[in-house]
Amino acid sequence: MAHPKRRQSKTRTRKRRTHDVAVAPTLAVCPNCGEFYVYHTVCSACGYYRGKVAIVKEAAI
């Protein structure tokens, strides 16, 4: 296993960590119901995917 001979500086460590950022998922608007959903997934509100019913949802009463 690697064993460092010298301590890494704060600058070097922080330069490496600049790319470690959480990215928010890209959202789209469902053409069927108008809710936001994550790309390439079934709409959780209406159950449609690419204009077709993927999951049959019960109507809220």
All heavy atoms as TSV, in Angstrom:
chain	resi	resn	atom	element	x	y	z
A	1	MET	N	N	0.834	-1.177	0.000
A	1	MET	CA	C	0.000	0.000	0.000
A	1	MET	C	C	0.881	1.243	0.000
A	1	MET	O	O	1.946	1.266	0.614
A	1	MET	CB	C	-0.879	-0.017	1.254
A	1	MET	CG	C	-2.076	0.871	1.160
A	1	MET	SD	S	-3.314	0.361	2.331
A	1	MET	CE	C	-3.490	1.829	3.264
A	2	ALA	N	N	0.425	2.275	-0.677
A	2	ALA	CA	C	1.228	3.495	-0.784
A	2	ALA	C	C	1.343	4.178	0.570
A	2	ALA	O	O	0.388	4.241	1.334
A	2	ALA	CB	C	0.589	4.439	-1.785
A	3	HIS	N	N	2.542	4.685	0.825
A	3	HIS	CA	C	2.799	5.374	2.087
A	3	HIS	C	C	3.505	6.677	1.755
A	3	HIS	O	O	4.658	6.673	1.312
A	3	HIS	CB	C	3.671	4.503	2.998
A	3	HIS	CG	C	3.772	5.045	4.376
A	3	HIS	ND1	N	4.768	5.900	4.750
A	3	HIS	CD2	C	3.001	4.872	5.466
A	3	HIS	CE1	C	4.605	6.226	6.021
A	3	HIS	NE2	N	3.548	5.617	6.469
A	4	PRO	N	N	2.845	7.827	1.951
A	4	PRO	CA	C	3.458	9.093	1.557
A	4	PRO	C	C	4.683	9.431	2.400
A	4	PRO	O	O	4.697	9.229	3.612
A	4	PRO	CB	C	2.341	10.120	1.770
A	4	PRO	CG	C	1.401	9.491	2.721
A	4	PRO	CD	C	1.498	8.016	2.515
A	5	LYS	N	N	5.709	9.937	1.729
A	5	LYS	CA	C	6.941	10.297	2.421
A	5	LYS	C	C	6.827	11.693	3.015
A	5	LYS	O	O	7.413	11.971	4.051
A	5	LYS	CB	C	8.091	10.248	1.427
A	5	LYS	CG	C	9.449	10.115	2.061
A	5	LYS	CD	C	10.480	9.782	1.029
A	5	LYS	CE	C	11.011	8.394	1.268
A	5	LYS	NZ	N	12.253	8.138	0.533
A	6	ARG	N	N	6.066	12.576	2.325
A	6	ARG	CA	C	5.876	13.945	2.796
A	6	ARG	C	C	4.391	14.251	2.880
A	6	ARG	O	O	3.589	13.694	2.130
A	6	ARG	CB	C	6.520	14.937	1.819
A	6	ARG	CG	C	8.007	14.774	1.665
A	6	ARG	CD	C	8.743	15.602	2.715
A	6	ARG	NE	N	10.174	15.502	2.553
A	6	ARG	CZ	C	10.965	14.709	3.283
A	6	ARG	NH1	N	10.464	13.937	4.210
A	6	ARG	NH2	N	12.255	14.696	3.084
A	7	ARG	N	N	4.073	15.174	3.752
A	7	ARG	CA	C	2.682	15.604	3.914
A	7	ARG	C	C	2.259	16.459	2.717
A	7	ARG	O	O	3.045	17.295	2.255
A	7	ARG	CB	C	2.577	16.418	5.199
A	7	ARG	CG	C	1.215	16.972	5.467
A	7	ARG	CD	C	1.236	17.802	6.724
A	7	ARG	NE	N	-0.073	18.419	6.904
A	7	ARG	CZ	C	-0.280	19.455	7.681
A	7	ARG	NH1	N	0.701	20.003	8.336
A	7	ARG	NH2	N	-1.486	19.949	7.815
A	8	GLN	N	N	1.034	16.259	2.236
A	8	GLN	CA	C	0.525	17.091	1.143
A	8	GLN	C	C	0.080	18.429	1.706
A	8	GLN	O	O	-0.533	18.493	2.774
A	8	GLN	CB	C	-0.667	16.422	0.467
A	8	GLN	CG	C	-0.275	15.452	-0.601
A	8	GLN	CD	C	-1.466	15.059	-1.459
A	8	GLN	OE1	O	-2.580	15.454	-1.213
A	8	GLN	NE2	N	-1.187	14.257	-2.465
A	9	SER	N	N	0.343	19.470	0.963
A	9	SER	CA	C	-0.037	20.809	1.413
A	9	SER	C	C	-1.547	20.995	1.310
A	9	SER	O	O	-2.233	20.284	0.575
A	9	SER	CB	C	0.669	21.869	0.567
A	9	SER	OG	O	0.181	21.833	-0.750
A	10	LYS	N	N	-2.051	21.995	2.031
A	10	LYS	CA	C	-3.484	22.310	1.989
A	10	LYS	C	C	-3.891	22.731	0.587
A	10	LYS	O	O	-4.966	22.380	0.111
A	10	LYS	CB	C	-3.797	23.434	2.972
A	10	LYS	CG	C	-3.629	23.060	4.414
A	10	LYS	CD	C	-3.845	24.271	5.288
A	10	LYS	CE	C	-3.436	23.981	6.716
A	10	LYS	NZ	N	-3.457	25.198	7.548
A	11	THR	N	N	-3.023	23.484	-0.094
A	11	THR	CA	C	-3.321	23.963	-1.438
A	11	THR	C	C	-3.475	22.801	-2.406
A	11	THR	O	O	-4.417	22.769	-3.198
A	11	THR	CB	C	-2.202	24.892	-1.936
A	11	THR	OG1	O	-2.020	25.941	-0.990
A	11	THR	CG2	C	-2.534	25.476	-3.284
A	12	ARG	N	N	-2.560	21.853	-2.336
A	12	ARG	CA	C	-2.611	20.696	-3.238
A	12	ARG	C	C	-3.853	19.863	-2.981
A	12	ARG	O	O	-4.518	19.426	-3.921
A	12	ARG	CB	C	-1.356	19.860	-3.055
A	12	ARG	CG	C	-1.262	18.720	-4.030
A	12	ARG	CD	C	0.002	17.930	-3.806
A	12	ARG	NE	N	-0.009	16.767	-4.661
A	12	ARG	CZ	C	0.984	16.409	-5.438
A	12	ARG	NH1	N	2.079	17.146	-5.478
A	12	ARG	NH2	N	0.905	15.332	-6.171
A	13	THR	N	N	-4.204	19.664	-1.734
A	13	THR	CA	C	-5.402	18.899	-1.374
A	13	THR	C	C	-6.652	19.608	-1.863
A	13	THR	O	O	-7.551	18.990	-2.428
A	13	THR	CB	C	-5.474	18.714	0.154
A	13	THR	OG1	O	-4.264	18.113	0.607
A	13	THR	CG2	C	-6.646	17.850	0.538
A	14	ARG	N	N	-6.717	20.918	-1.670
A	14	ARG	CA	C	-7.897	21.686	-2.072
A	14	ARG	C	C	-8.034	21.762	-3.591
A	14	ARG	O	O	-9.145	21.776	-4.111
A	14	ARG	CB	C	-7.839	23.073	-1.456
A	14	ARG	CG	C	-8.073	23.019	0.051
A	14	ARG	CD	C	-7.838	24.339	0.709
A	14	ARG	NE	N	-7.978	24.212	2.159
A	14	ARG	CZ	C	-7.564	25.103	3.033
A	14	ARG	NH1	N	-6.972	26.219	2.618
A	14	ARG	NH2	N	-7.731	24.905	4.326
A	15	LYS	N	N	-6.908	21.810	-4.307
A	15	LYS	CA	C	-6.954	21.804	-5.771
A	15	LYS	C	C	-7.571	20.508	-6.277
A	15	LYS	O	O	-8.320	20.500	-7.248
A	15	LYS	CB	C	-5.551	21.949	-6.352
A	15	LYS	CG	C	-5.056	23.361	-6.468
A	15	LYS	CD	C	-3.862	23.397	-7.400
A	15	LYS	CE	C	-2.685	24.020	-6.710
A	15	LYS	NZ	N	-1.494	24.062	-7.551
A	16	ARG	N	N	-7.239	19.393	-5.649
A	16	ARG	CA	C	-7.778	18.098	-6.044
A	16	ARG	C	C	-9.271	18.017	-5.743
A	16	ARG	O	O	-10.031	17.430	-6.500
A	16	ARG	CB	C	-7.041	16.977	-5.302
A	16	ARG	CG	C	-7.440	15.592	-5.765
A	16	ARG	CD	C	-6.798	14.494	-4.950
A	16	ARG	NE	N	-7.301	14.475	-3.591
A	16	ARG	CZ	C	-6.588	14.717	-2.504
A	16	ARG	NH1	N	-5.319	15.053	-2.591
A	16	ARG	NH2	N	-7.139	14.656	-1.305
A	17	ARG	N	N	-9.703	18.622	-4.644
A	17	ARG	CA	C	-11.092	18.526	-4.214
A	17	ARG	C	C	-12.036	19.514	-4.907
A	17	ARG	O	O	-13.229	19.480	-4.649
A	17	ARG	CB	C	-11.178	18.736	-2.704
A	17	ARG	CG	C	-10.596	17.590	-1.927
A	17	ARG	CD	C	-10.729	17.812	-0.446
A	17	ARG	NE	N	-10.130	16.712	0.287
A	17	ARG	CZ	C	-9.831	16.738	1.569
A	17	ARG	NH1	N	-10.070	17.832	2.284
A	17	ARG	NH2	N	-9.290	15.702	2.157
A	18	THR	N	N	-11.517	20.399	-5.757
A	18	THR	CA	C	-12.384	21.378	-6.409
A	18	THR	C	C	-13.425	20.726	-7.297
A	18	THR	O	O	-14.478	21.300	-7.544
A	18	THR	CB	C	-11.575	22.357	-7.277
A	18	THR	OG1	O	-10.845	21.624	-8.250
A	18	THR	CG2	C	-10.649	23.194	-6.434
A	19	HIS	N	N	-13.175	19.519	-7.790
A	19	HIS	CA	C	-14.096	18.841	-8.697
A	19	HIS	C	C	-15.093	17.946	-7.961
A	19	HIS	O	O	-15.987	17.390	-8.595
A	19	HIS	CB	C	-13.320	18.016	-9.713
A	19	HIS	CG	C	-12.332	18.836	-10.470
A	19	HIS	ND1	N	-12.704	19.799	-11.392
A	19	HIS	CD2	C	-10.989	18.866	-10.431
A	19	HIS	CE1	C	-11.627	20.363	-11.890
A	19	HIS	NE2	N	-10.572	19.828	-11.322
A	20	ASP	N	N	-14.944	17.775	-6.666
A	20	ASP	CA	C	-15.845	16.922	-5.891
A	20	ASP	C	C	-17.064	17.722	-5.444
A	20	ASP	O	O	-17.162	18.149	-4.303
A	20	ASP	CB	C	-15.127	16.354	-4.656
A	20	ASP	CG	C	-13.936	15.503	-5.029
A	20	ASP	OD1	O	-13.860	15.081	-6.201
A	20	ASP	OD2	O	-13.084	15.261	-4.161
A	21	VAL	N	N	-17.997	17.921	-6.361
A	21	VAL	CA	C	-19.170	18.732	-6.085
A	21	VAL	C	C	-20.415	17.926	-6.429
A	21	VAL	O	O	-20.454	17.232	-7.447
A	21	VAL	CB	C	-19.145	20.026	-6.942
A	21	VAL	CG1	C	-20.355	20.878	-6.699
A	21	VAL	CG2	C	-17.881	20.817	-6.654
A	22	ALA	N	N	-21.427	18.000	-5.596
A	22	ALA	CA	C	-22.692	17.343	-5.893
A	22	ALA	C	C	-23.406	18.129	-6.987
A	22	ALA	O	O	-23.498	19.352	-6.926
A	22	ALA	CB	C	-23.558	17.276	-4.646
A	23	VAL	N	N	-23.908	17.424	-7.988
A	23	VAL	CA	C	-24.586	18.057	-9.114
A	23	VAL	C	C	-26.085	17.777	-9.003
A	23	VAL	O	O	-26.496	16.644	-8.793
A	23	VAL	CB	C	-24.051	17.503	-10.453
A	23	VAL	CG1	C	-24.778	18.131	-11.620
A	23	VAL	CG2	C	-22.556	17.745	-10.547
A	24	ALA	N	N	-26.889	18.822	-9.137
A	24	ALA	CA	C	-28.341	18.659	-9.094
A	24	ALA	C	C	-28.809	17.963	-10.369
A	24	ALA	O	O	-28.298	18.252	-11.455
A	24	ALA	CB	C	-29.019	20.015	-8.971
A	25	PRO	N	N	-29.769	17.046	-10.274
A	25	PRO	CA	C	-30.240	16.355	-11.471
A	25	PRO	C	C	-30.990	17.308	-12.407
A	25	PRO	O	O	-31.639	18.246	-11.958
A	25	PRO	CB	C	-31.180	15.279	-10.921
A	25	PRO	CG	C	-31.621	15.802	-9.606
A	25	PRO	CD	C	-30.473	16.599	-9.070
A	26	THR	N	N	-30.875	17.049	-13.707
A	26	THR	CA	C	-31.561	17.863	-14.702
A	26	THR	C	C	-33.030	17.475	-14.724
A	26	THR	O	O	-33.367	16.304	-14.843
A	26	THR	CB	C	-30.945	17.642	-16.091
A	26	THR	OG1	O	-29.548	17.855	-16.000
A	26	THR	CG2	C	-31.541	18.597	-17.103
A	27	LEU	N	N	-33.901	18.459	-14.598
A	27	LEU	CA	C	-35.332	18.201	-14.562
A	27	LEU	C	C	-35.985	18.657	-15.857
A	27	LEU	O	O	-35.525	19.582	-16.509
A	27	LEU	CB	C	-35.967	18.932	-13.381
A	27	LEU	CG	C	-35.483	18.528	-12.000
A	27	LEU	CD1	C	-36.161	19.379	-10.948
A	27	LEU	CD2	C	-35.745	17.061	-11.729
A	28	ALA	N	N	-37.070	17.969	-16.204
A	28	ALA	CA	C	-37.859	18.331	-17.375
A	28	ALA	C	C	-39.311	18.461	-16.934
A	28	ALA	O	O	-39.710	17.983	-15.873
A	28	ALA	CB	C	-37.732	17.256	-18.440
A	29	VAL	N	N	-40.116	19.109	-17.771
A	29	VAL	CA	C	-41.537	19.276	-17.480
A	29	VAL	C	C	-42.299	18.202	-18.244
A	29	VAL	O	O	-42.120	18.028	-19.450
A	29	VAL	CB	C	-42.026	20.672	-17.901
A	29	VAL	CG1	C	-43.507	20.825	-17.638
A	29	VAL	CG2	C	-41.258	21.738	-17.157
A	30	CYS	N	N	-43.148	17.469	-17.557
A	30	CYS	CA	C	-43.948	16.407	-18.171
A	30	CYS	C	C	-44.971	17.048	-19.116
A	30	CYS	O	O	-45.743	17.905	-18.702
A	30	CYS	CB	C	-44.650	15.598	-17.092
A	30	CYS	SG	S	-45.701	14.287	-17.750
A	31	PRO	N	N	-44.993	16.619	-20.383
A	31	PRO	CA	C	-45.967	17.194	-21.314
A	31	PRO	C	C	-47.399	16.766	-21.021
A	31	PRO	O	O	-48.352	17.412	-21.448
A	31	PRO	CB	C	-45.507	16.678	-22.676
A	31	PRO	CG	C	-44.699	15.485	-22.389
A	31	PRO	CD	C	-44.094	15.690	-21.034
A	32	ASN	N	N	-47.558	15.684	-20.256
A	32	ASN	CA	C	-48.897	15.176	-19.954
A	32	ASN	C	C	-49.543	15.910	-18.784
A	32	ASN	O	O	-50.686	16.351	-18.875
A	32	ASN	CB	C	-48.829	13.674	-19.663
A	32	ASN	CG	C	-50.198	13.054	-19.557
A	32	ASN	OD1	O	-51.044	13.277	-20.408
A	32	ASN	ND2	N	-50.425	12.310	-18.503
A	33	CYS	N	N	-48.799	16.070	-17.690
A	33	CYS	CA	C	-49.399	16.650	-16.477
A	33	CYS	C	C	-48.760	17.970	-16.046
A	33	CYS	O	O	-49.311	18.683	-15.215
A	33	CYS	CB	C	-49.333	15.655	-15.327
A	33	CYS	SG	S	-47.670	15.296	-14.772
A	34	GLY	N	N	-47.577	18.301	-16.566
A	34	GLY	CA	C	-46.930	19.559	-16.223
A	34	GLY	C	C	-46.037	19.506	-15.001
A	34	GLY	O	O	-45.457	20.511	-14.615
A	35	GLU	N	N	-45.879	18.337	-14.389
A	35	GLU	CA	C	-45.004	18.187	-13.217
A	35	GLU	C	C	-43.548	18.067	-13.680
A	35	GLU	O	O	-43.261	17.691	-14.805
A	35	GLU	CB	C	-45.382	16.921	-12.438
A	35	GLU	CG	C	-46.722	16.996	-11.751
A	35	GLU	CD	C	-46.676	17.776	-10.449
A	35	GLU	OE1	O	-45.640	17.745	-9.773
A	35	GLU	OE2	O	-47.681	18.419	-10.144
A	36	PHE	N	N	-42.620	18.356	-12.769
A	36	PHE	CA	C	-41.205	18.164	-13.057
A	36	PHE	C	C	-40.830	16.711	-12.810
A	36	PHE	O	O	-41.327	16.085	-11.874
A	36	PHE	CB	C	-40.340	19.060	-12.162
A	36	PHE	CG	C	-40.372	20.499	-12.578
A	36	PHE	CD1	C	-41.147	21.419	-11.902
A	36	PHE	CD2	C	-39.617	20.931	-13.657
A	36	PHE	CE1	C	-41.174	22.745	-12.281
A	36	PHE	CE2	C	-39.625	22.254	-14.042
A	36	PHE	CZ	C	-40.409	23.170	-13.360
A	37	TYR	N	N	-39.954	16.166	-13.672
A	37	TYR	CA	C	-39.467	14.806	-13.488
A	37	TYR	C	C	-38.026	14.729	-13.959
A	37	TYR	O	O	-37.553	15.582	-14.713
A	37	TYR	CB	C	-40.338	13.798	-14.250
A	37	TYR	CG	C	-40.213	13.868	-15.755
A	37	TYR	CD1	C	-39.392	12.984	-16.445
A	37	TYR	CD2	C	-40.892	14.827	-16.497
A	37	TYR	CE1	C	-39.261	13.051	-17.815
A	37	TYR	CE2	C	-40.774	14.902	-17.867
A	37	TYR	CZ	C	-39.953	14.000	-18.521
A	37	TYR	OH	O	-39.809	14.079	-19.887
A	38	VAL	N	N	-37.289	13.716	-13.522
A	38	VAL	CA	C	-35.904	13.519	-13.919
A	38	VAL	C	C	-35.899	12.899	-15.316
A	38	VAL	O	O	-36.713	12.020	-15.614
A	38	VAL	CB	C	-35.171	12.593	-12.922
A	38	VAL	CG1	C	-33.717	12.408	-13.323
A	38	VAL	CG2	C	-35.254	13.163	-11.522
A	39	TYR	N	N	-34.990	13.357	-16.182
A	39	TYR	CA	C	-34.891	12.833	-17.537
A	39	TYR	C	C	-34.745	11.316	-17.544
A	39	TYR	O	O	-34.114	10.736	-16.661
A	39	TYR	CB	C	-33.668	13.421	-18.250
A	39	TYR	CG	C	-33.935	14.754	-18.919
A	39	TYR	CD1	C	-33.282	15.896	-18.492
A	39	TYR	CD2	C	-34.815	14.855	-19.974
A	39	TYR	CE1	C	-33.503	17.107	-19.110
A	39	TYR	CE2	C	-35.050	16.069	-20.593
A	39	TYR	CZ	C	-34.401	17.182	-20.168
A	39	TYR	OH	O	-34.621	18.391	-20.781
A	40	HIS	N	N	-35.300	10.660	-18.553
A	40	HIS	CA	C	-35.195	9.224	-18.788
A	40	HIS	C	C	-35.823	8.406	-17.667
A	40	HIS	O	O	-35.386	7.281	-17.410
A	40	HIS	CB	C	-33.738	8.786	-18.998
A	40	HIS	CG	C	-33.052	9.520	-20.086
A	40	HIS	ND1	N	-33.376	9.390	-21.415
A	40	HIS	CD2	C	-32.062	10.440	-20.054
A	40	HIS	CE1	C	-32.613	10.176	-22.144
A	40	HIS	NE2	N	-31.808	10.838	-21.349
A	41	THR	N	N	-36.809	8.953	-16.987
A	41	THR	CA	C	-37.534	8.210	-15.961
A	41	THR	C	C	-39.029	8.424	-16.159
A	41	THR	O	O	-39.460	9.355	-16.824
A	41	THR	CB	C	-37.170	8.677	-14.538
A	41	THR	OG1	O	-37.435	10.073	-14.431
A	41	THR	CG2	C	-35.714	8.409	-14.212
A	42	VAL	N	N	-39.809	7.562	-15.549
A	42	VAL	CA	C	-41.261	7.675	-15.602
A	42	VAL	C	C	-41.691	8.828	-14.704
A	42	VAL	O	O	-41.146	9.031	-13.619
A	42	VAL	CB	C	-41.910	6.354	-15.120
A	42	VAL	CG1	C	-43.422	6.468	-15.097
A	42	VAL	CG2	C	-41.480	5.209	-15.999
A	43	CYS	N	N	-42.672	9.602	-15.158
A	43	CYS	CA	C	-43.198	10.703	-14.351
A	43	CYS	C	C	-43.887	10.112	-13.125
A	43	CYS	O	O	-44.765	9.251	-13.241
A	43	CYS	CB	C	-44.185	11.533	-15.181
A	43	CYS	SG	S	-44.942	12.876	-14.248
A	44	SER	N	N	-43.488	10.562	-11.954
A	44	SER	CA	C	-44.051	10.001	-10.719
A	44	SER	C	C	-45.472	10.477	-10.469
A	44	SER	O	O	-46.215	9.852	-9.719
A	44	SER	CB	C	-43.162	10.364	-9.527
A	44	SER	OG	O	-43.081	11.773	-9.415
A	45	ALA	N	N	-45.882	11.570	-11.103
A	45	ALA	CA	C	-47.219	12.108	-10.880
A	45	ALA	C	C	-48.277	11.380	-11.708
A	45	ALA	O	O	-49.332	11.011	-11.203
A	45	ALA	CB	C	-47.241	13.599	-11.189
A	46	CYS	N	N	-47.984	11.187	-13.014
A	46	CYS	CA	C	-49.009	10.602	-13.893
A	46	CYS	C	C	-48.660	9.223	-14.415
A	46	CYS	O	O	-49.530	8.509	-14.918
A	46	CYS	CB	C	-49.295	11.549	-15.059
A	46	CYS	SG	S	-47.891	11.794	-16.167
A	47	GLY	N	N	-47.386	8.801	-14.340
A	47	GLY	CA	C	-46.996	7.466	-14.783
A	47	GLY	C	C	-46.688	7.365	-16.265
A	47	GLY	O	O	-46.549	6.264	-16.790
A	48	TYR	N	N	-46.550	8.485	-16.971
A	48	TYR	CA	C	-46.256	8.465	-18.398
A	48	TYR	C	C	-44.752	8.502	-18.642
A	48	TYR	O	O	-44.002	9.085	-17.867
A	48	TYR	CB	C	-46.890	9.676	-19.089
A	48	TYR	CG	C	-48.312	9.436	-19.531
A	48	TYR	CD1	C	-49.330	9.309	-18.599
A	48	TYR	CD2	C	-48.644	9.349	-20.871
A	48	TYR	CE1	C	-50.634	9.096	-18.991
A	48	TYR	CE2	C	-49.945	9.142	-21.285
A	48	TYR	CZ	C	-50.937	9.009	-20.340
A	48	TYR	OH	O	-52.227	8.798	-20.736
A	49	TYR	N	N	-44.319	7.849	-19.728
A	49	TYR	CA	C	-42.931	7.913	-20.169
A	49	TYR	C	C	-42.928	7.983	-21.689
A	49	TYR	O	O	-43.464	7.098	-22.363
A	49	TYR	CB	C	-42.132	6.702	-19.703
A	49	TYR	CG	C	-40.696	6.726	-20.144
A	49	TYR	CD1	C	-39.817	7.667	-19.635
A	49	TYR	CD2	C	-40.214	5.820	-21.086
A	49	TYR	CE1	C	-38.501	7.717	-20.036
A	49	TYR	CE2	C	-38.894	5.856	-21.489
A	49	TYR	CZ	C	-38.043	6.804	-20.970
A	49	TYR	OH	O	-36.729	6.854	-21.379
A	50	ARG	N	N	-42.387	9.041	-22.252
A	50	ARG	CA	C	-42.304	9.286	-23.694
A	50	ARG	C	C	-43.666	9.204	-24.369
A	50	ARG	O	O	-43.815	8.628	-25.439
A	50	ARG	CB	C	-41.326	8.313	-24.340
A	50	ARG	CG	C	-39.898	8.490	-23.830
A	50	ARG	CD	C	-38.939	7.597	-24.504
A	50	ARG	NE	N	-38.797	8.006	-25.904
A	50	ARG	CZ	C	-38.068	7.330	-26.787
A	50	ARG	NH1	N	-37.431	6.244	-26.433
A	50	ARG	NH2	N	-37.980	7.762	-28.025
A	51	GLY	N	N	-44.675	9.757	-23.720
A	51	GLY	CA	C	-45.996	9.856	-24.320
A	51	GLY	C	C	-46.872	8.630	-24.174
A	51	GLY	O	O	-47.974	8.593	-24.698
A	52	LYS	N	N	-46.395	7.604	-23.468
A	52	LYS	CA	C	-47.172	6.378	-23.288
A	52	LYS	C	C	-47.308	6.078	-21.797
A	52	LYS	O	O	-46.455	6.443	-20.992
A	52	LYS	CB	C	-46.478	5.200	-23.970
A	52	LYS	CG	C	-46.357	5.364	-25.462
A	52	LYS	CD	C	-45.590	4.214	-26.061
A	52	LYS	CE	C	-45.369	4.448	-27.545
A	52	LYS	NZ	N	-44.503	3.426	-28.128
A	53	VAL	N	N	-48.382	5.352	-21.455
A	53	VAL	CA	C	-48.597	4.975	-20.061
A	53	VAL	C	C	-47.620	3.867	-19.700
A	53	VAL	O	O	-47.614	2.813	-20.315
A	53	VAL	CB	C	-50.051	4.498	-19.824
A	53	VAL	CG1	C	-50.230	4.055	-18.378
A	53	VAL	CG2	C	-51.027	5.601	-20.167
A	54	ALA	N	N	-46.768	4.108	-18.713
A	54	ALA	CA	C	-45.797	3.111	-18.263
A	54	ALA	C	C	-46.277	2.464	-16.964
A	54	ALA	O	O	-46.116	1.267	-16.757
A	54	ALA	CB	C	-44.439	3.748	-18.054
A	55	ILE	N	N	-46.874	3.275	-16.099
A	55	ILE	CA	C	-47.393	2.794	-14.816
A	55	ILE	C	C	-48.807	3.339	-14.674
A	55	ILE	O	O	-49.035	4.524	-14.853
A	55	ILE	CB	C	-46.538	3.303	-13.631
A	55	ILE	CG1	C	-45.099	2.811	-13.766
A	55	ILE	CG2	C	-47.123	2.848	-12.313
A	55	ILE	CD1	C	-44.164	3.447	-12.766
A	56	VAL	N	N	-49.744	2.467	-14.373
A	56	VAL	CA	C	-51.119	2.900	-14.187
A	56	VAL	C	C	-51.252	3.477	-12.794
A	56	VAL	O	O	-51.004	2.793	-11.797
A	56	VAL	CB	C	-52.105	1.727	-14.379
A	56	VAL	CG1	C	-53.530	2.186	-14.149
A	56	VAL	CG2	C	-51.947	1.136	-15.764
A	57	LYS	N	N	-51.573	4.767	-12.715
A	57	LYS	CA	C	-51.732	5.455	-11.437
A	57	LYS	C	C	-53.195	5.539	-11.079
A	57	LYS	O	O	-54.042	5.751	-11.934
A	57	LYS	CB	C	-51.154	6.882	-11.518
A	57	LYS	CG	C	-49.650	6.926	-11.659
A	57	LYS	CD	C	-49.044	6.730	-10.328
A	57	LYS	CE	C	-47.552	6.989	-10.390
A	57	LYS	NZ	N	-46.973	7.044	-9.093
A	58	GLU	N	N	-53.493	5.409	-9.799
A	58	GLU	CA	C	-54.864	5.574	-9.306
A	58	GLU	C	C	-55.194	7.055	-9.216
A	58	GLU	O	O	-54.365	7.855	-8.802
A	58	GLU	CB	C	-55.016	4.919	-7.932
A	58	GLU	CG	C	-54.797	3.410	-7.945
A	58	GLU	CD	C	-55.889	2.665	-8.696
A	58	GLU	OE1	O	-57.051	3.113	-8.650
A	58	GLU	OE2	O	-55.560	1.654	-9.331
A	59	ALA	N	N	-56.401	7.419	-9.568
A	59	ALA	CA	C	-56.839	8.822	-9.461
A	59	ALA	C	C	-57.063	9.176	-8.004
A	59	ALA	O	O	-57.644	8.412	-7.233
A	59	ALA	CB	C	-58.115	9.032	-10.250
A	60	ALA	N	N	-56.565	10.329	-7.582
A	60	ALA	CA	C	-56.747	10.781	-6.197
A	60	ALA	C	C	-58.185	11.246	-6.000
A	60	ALA	O	O	-58.725	12.008	-6.788
A	60	ALA	CB	C	-55.776	11.905	-5.877
A	61	ILE	N	N	-58.809	10.755	-4.940
A	61	ILE	CA	C	-60.213	11.116	-4.658
A	61	ILE	C	C	-60.284	12.082	-3.511
A	61	ILE	O	O	-59.649	12.011	-2.541
A	61	ILE	CB	C	-61.042	9.853	-4.338
A	61	ILE	CG1	C	-61.017	8.919	-5.555
A	61	ILE	CG2	C	-62.469	10.237	-3.984
A	61	ILE	CD1	C	-61.654	7.579	-5.313
